Each structure stands twice: as C-alpha cells, then as structure tokens.
C-alpha cells in the first residue's frame, strides 16, 4: 500500500523545480527560437509576395510599354508610307509634266521639220516631175 508521507511533498516540489528549470533552460529558448524562425519566415513570405507583386507590375508595365511602342511604330510606319506615297505622286506628276513638255517639243519639232521638208520637196517637185516624165517618155533633156 502507498503511504502519503513527507516524501510525496518533496517529490512534488522536486517535480515543480524540474519543470521550472527545464522551462528556464530548455523550453523558453526553444520557444524563442521558434518564434524568431516564424517571424523570419513571415517576413520572407511578405518579401516574396512583395517581390512577386512588383514583378507582376513590372511585367505588366513592360507589356504595356511594348504594346505602346508597337502601336507608335505602326503609326510611324503608316505615316512614313503615306509620306512616301505622296512623294511618289509628286515625282510621277513632275515626270509626267516633263514628259508632256518633251513630247510637245518633239511634236513641234517634227511638225516644223516635216513642214520644212515638205516645202523643200514642193520646190523640187517640178524638177523631179520633169525628169521623171522625160525618163518615162524616153527623151533626154
């Protein structure tokens, strides 16, 4: 049978003292280390979330910038194409104008030359007609 005497009180005091010493030496430092580790991980998780959000924001800004740059490039390309087409029309109009002037000059020159040739042939027609008629009739002049 178990008898309750003074040794039970000593064992209870000894047990409480052991719990107090273990708490002081072992459990409290381990709990502090665990709390620090938890705080560190929480801080790292917050940094990761912040960096992820920043990366997403920067990626979105990059995509928007790229989209804007492409649209500006496309607009500039269209503008340059329109300017080139306008310049082409001007050059073609100028070339057409010059060719029309050239054609008019050539036609005038041809008309002038043909008129002068016609006049010189008209002057000599009588002489040629007489030579041809003598040859046809067989007479010598």
PyMOL commands that set and color helices and strands:
alter all, ss='L'
color gray80, all
select helices_A, chain A and resi 6-137
alter helices_A, ss='H'
color red, helices_A
deselect
rebuild
show_as cartoon
